[in-house]
Amino acid sequence: MIGSGPAPPLAEKGQILARKGQGRARSPRSSGGAWWKPAGGKSLDNRRLPPYTPGMICVPVTAATTAGAVADLREAAAAADLVELRLDYVRDLDLRALFRARPAAPATGRPVPLVATCRAGWEGGRFEGTEGARLSILREAAALGADYVDVETKVDPLPDLGRAKVILSRHDFEGTPADLAGLYRAIAARAPHVVKIAATPRNGAELAALARLAARADGPRVVLGMGGLGLATRLLYRRLGCLWTYASLRPGAESASGQVPARILRDVYRADRCGPRTRVFAIGGPGGGDSIPDLFNRAFAALGLDAICLPLPLRGGGDLPAVVAALGIEGTFEPGPAEGGEALLRRAAAQWKAWTGSDLPGAALADWRRMASAGRGGADPPAGVRG
């Protein structure tokens, strides 16, 4: 085990031990009043967000045809709080057909909120036309009723998007900007409705920097990491105070590296319910794959515990302490590179008991057995593990 010792046990009957002030992250303020004043900028009280709550899941639609995008939009509306239309993916784009097909969100009965994105090739997107044509598509999407329009920071001046809310975004697919705070201030000074920064952490120090920015920044924001290391920010987005995270509709439909399917985000990680009081644990190192986080998260769910276990592909030492502090991780467990089967399950069960004060529940062990039969690890439960 990496760290300074086992975390205190979880309380009985699925209740979390309240620890004053631990892991608190400031959430974006409500939409009423002058809720954000960018540095040197004008109050945005006249540019209010719709009354959505922090902690949404946004599912991108990445189909290559209008017909496919319409079908995926209908499917995504059942899985998402808002849907991003990646218009740069669609080869035969018919915006009117897309917006006519806009379904109602099952939770509200109102039209599902839409984000319109037509990402330029120079920002990692697939649009191959002229810049004028691209901005025209965004203006038309806004006129047709898009709730948000994602515009890159290189676009200056910003196009007139009517009543649509502006997401001003910067993406770094190679690494993480050195001065994240300065970048955030520069974007915020242009008074968008949402500041978005997506970067690719290459090490623990960059991951910790992204997490600190997300937790400490003021104003409506989406700050996330891409790639395997960035997954922790996608899972803890609500705890870090971000308006939403991005999750794919299904495997293979990702719009960026590191996205997991919305069903996994909700049902396995329960990321949409992970708040300031949620206890956070992590499985570090390359050993164990996803099987141990899966095992622990299903066990947390079976017991009704407000806790989450993250896969964290970092070894002990080095940058790990900074990541643990930035993400509010209480304990880590690092399987050996070749460890598996009963030996891994035995150690995982001991670690679970050290963290929670109880044995692994039978429902979680049943899931482990199913993963074992699918070739994802596992074994018969060792002695002392409740089944």
N, C-alpha and C positions, 0 to 999 in steps of 0.2 A: 504493500500500500504506500502511496505517495502522500506526504502531508504530515501533519502534526498529531495524528491520532484519530480515533473514530469520532464521528459526529454524535451528538446526543440522540438517544432513541426518540422515535416519533411517538406522539401521544397515542393512547389506546382509542379504539373505536373510530379510527379514521380521522381523528382531529389532529391538527398540526400544533406543535408547541409554539406559542407566540413568543417571539423574541423581539423586543422593542427596537425598531429602527433597522433591523438587519436586512440587507439586500434591497432596500427601498430604491426605486427609480422614479424620477419625476415623469409624470405622464403629460402629454400635451394638454393644454388648458381647454376648457369648453369653448363652444363657438360663440358665446355671447360676449359682447363688450370688446374693448380694445385689448385682445388677448396676446398680442405679440408686437413688439416694436423692434425691428431689426436695428443693428448698430448704425446710428446715423440716418436711419430711415424713417419712414412715415408709418404711423399706426395703421394696422390692417383691420380696424373695426368695421370698415365698409366692405371688406372682402372676406366674408365669413364662410367657413366650411359648412357643408351640409351636416345635419345633426347625427353623424356617425360616431360611434364610440371607439376609443383606441383599442387596438387588438384585433383588427380585421385580417382576414386571409384573402389575398388577391390571386386569382387564378388566370394566367395568361392563356389566350387562345392563339395557337400557333399553326393553324391549318394552312395549307398551301392554296386552297380554293375558297371562293365565297360560299359554295354549298357546304364544304367541310367546316368552315368557320361558323356558319349558322347552326349546324348540328352540334358543334363543340360549345357554342355559346349557350345553347339550351341545356346541355349537360353540366357546364360549369356553373350555371346559375343555381343549381341544386347543391353545389359543393362549396361555393364561395360567398363572401360578403360583398365583394366587388369583382368585376371581370375586366381584365386588360385585353383589348383588341389589338393584337400585333399586326397592324395593317401592312407593315413592310414584308410580312411573310406571304401575303395573299397575292398570287400572280394575276388573277382576273378580278380585281377588286371592284365590288359593287357596294358602295357605302350605304346607299338607300335600302338595298335588300337586307344588309346586316342590321341596320337600325330598325327596320320594320319587324324583324324577327326577335327583337329584344323581349325576353320573357320576364315574367314577374319572379321576384325572389320568394321562395316558399315561406321564409320566416316573416316577411312583412306584407306580402301581397302587392307590393309596389314594384315598378320596373327595377330590375337589378341595376345597381350603379355601374357605370362603365368608365374605364380609363382608355383613352385613344392614344396609341403610340405608333409612330411611323419612324422607326429608328434609322438614322443615316448610317451608311457603311463606315464612315470615319468614326463612329461611336459604337461599333460592333454590331450594327443592324444589317438588314438585307435589302434596304431600298437602293435601287440602282438608277433612279431617274435624277432629274435636276433638283436643285434645292428649292427653286420656285414651285415645282410640282409637288414636292414633299410638303411644304408649308401650306399649299392649297388644300391638300388632303386633310391636314390637321384642322384648318379653318372650317372645312365642310363638315368634318366630324363634330366639331363644336356646335355648328349651326344645327346639326341633326339631333343634338341633345346629349352629347358626351358630358358626363359629370366632371371629369378631369381630362386634361391633355398634358402628356409628358413631352417636355421640350428640353433639349440639351443646352448646357450652359454656354456653348459656343455660339448659339443663336442670339444675335444682338443687332437690332432691337427685337424684342419679343413680338410675335404676330398678334393681331387683334383676335382674340378667341371668344369674344362676347361674354356670355355668362359662365362659360366653363372655367373650372378652377385650374390654375397652372401648377404643374409639378416641374420644378426646375432641377434637372438631374445631371450628374457627372458619373461616368463609369470608368473604371480602370481595370482592364482585364489582365494586366501584367503584374500588378503589385498594388501597393497602398501609398497614396501621396504622403510625403513627409510631414507637411503642415496641414493636418486634417482640420484643426480648429480654424486656421486662417481660411481654408477653402470653404468651410461652412459659413463663416462670417461673410465672405465675398458673395456667396450665393444668396444668403439671407438678405443682404443689403439691396438686392434687386426686387425684394418684396413679392416673392411667389407665395402661393397658398401652401405649398409643401416643398421642403428642401429634401432632395434625394441624393444620397451618395452611396454608390455600390463599388467596392474595391475588392481586390483579391489578396488576402493576407498570405504571405509566404512563410511566415514564422509566427511564433507566439507573441513576439513584441508587437507585430502589426495587428494581430487579432485583438490583443489587449487595447491597443490604441483605438481601434474601431468601436469596441464595446464601451470604452470610456466616453468617446464622443457621443454615441447614441444615448447613454445614460445622463450626460451632463448638459447636452445642448438644450437651448430654449426653442420653443415654437414647434409647430407641426412638422414632423420629419419621418423619413424612412432612411435609416442607415443600416447597411447590411454588408456582410462579407460573402464573396462568391468562392466556389471551389470547396474542397473537403474541409479545410480549416474554417471556412466562413459559416459552415452549417450551424455552429453554436449560436451565432447572432440571429440566424433565421428562426431558430427554435425559441430563443429567449427574447424575441422582438417586443412582446407585450411588457415583459419585465423591464426592458430597457427603455420603454416609453415611446416606441415607434407606433405610428398610425396603423401600419399593416406590414405583413410579410408576403412574399411571393411563394406560391406552391404550384406545382404542375398539375394538370388535369389527370395525367396518367404517366407511367414511365415512357420515356421517349418523346414527350410533348413539352420538355423543358425549354424555356426561353433564355436561360442562363445556367452556368455550371453551379451545382450545389442545391438546386431546387429538388424537393421531395414531393411526392404526390400529396394532394390536399387530404386525402383519406388517412394517410400515414401521419401527417402533421396533427390531425384532430384526434384520431382514434388510438394511435400508439403513443405519440409524445404528448398529446393533450396540450399542445402549445398555445392554443387559443384561450386556455384557462390558467396559464402560468403567469402569476402576478408577483407583486413585491414580497409576499410572504411564502411563496413556493420555495421549498428546499431543493437545491440543485446539487446533483452528484455527476461524476463523469467517469467514463471508462477511457483510460489513456493508452497510448502506445499502439502498435500495429496489431497486436494479438487480440483474438476474440471477435474481430469484425463487428457486425451489428448485433450478434446474437445475445450478448450480455446486456447491452442497453435495452433490447427488445424484451428480454426476460424480466429485467427490473421494472421497466415501465408498465408492462402488463400486470406485474405484481402490485405496483402502486395503484393501478386502476382497480384491480380486484379488491383491494383493501380500502378504497376510497381515500387514499392519502394524497395530500397536496404536495407532490414531489415529482421531479423529473430527473432522468438519467440521460446524459448526452454522450455520444461518441466524440472523442477528442483525440485526434491522431497526433499527439505530442508525447514524447517520453518525459520521464521525471527529470527534474533539474532544469537548467537553462532558463527559458522564458516561462516555464509553467507557473511559477509563483505569481507572476504578473497577470497571467490569464485567469488563474484562480481568484485573485483579488478583483479583477475587472468584471468577471461574470458572477461573482458571489457564490462560487462553488465551495461546498462544505467538505467534500471528501472525494478522493479519486482512487481508482483501482486499475492496475495495469497488468493484464494477462501477459504471459511470456509469448514470444513470437511464434512458437510451435505448440503452445499449450492448448489442449482441447479435451473433449470427452469428459469422463468422470472427474478427472483431476481438476479441470477448469471449473466444472460445476460445483465441486466441493469447495474450492476457494471462493467462488462467487457466492455460495450460500453462507460461508463464514463472514464474508464482507457485508452481505445483506443484513445478517444478524447484528454485526457491529454497528451498522448505520441505523437500524430500525428497532433493535431489541426483540425481534420476533423471527420465527422461521419463515421460509418462503412458502407462500400459499399454494395449495394444490392446483388451482387454475393456472398459475404461472408455470408450474412444472409441466402441466399438460401441453401448454404452448411450446415449452422447450422441447418436449418429446416430438411434437409435430415438426419443429425446426430441424431436429436431429434426423427425422425420417426424410426430410427434404435436402439433407446434406449440409445443413447450416450449423452443425455443432450439436452438443448435447449428449446425454447418456442416461442410463438409469440413475435415479436420484441416489446420492450417497447417504450413508447413515446420518441421522440427525436433521435431515431435510424433510419437512412435513409434506406429505403427498396424499 
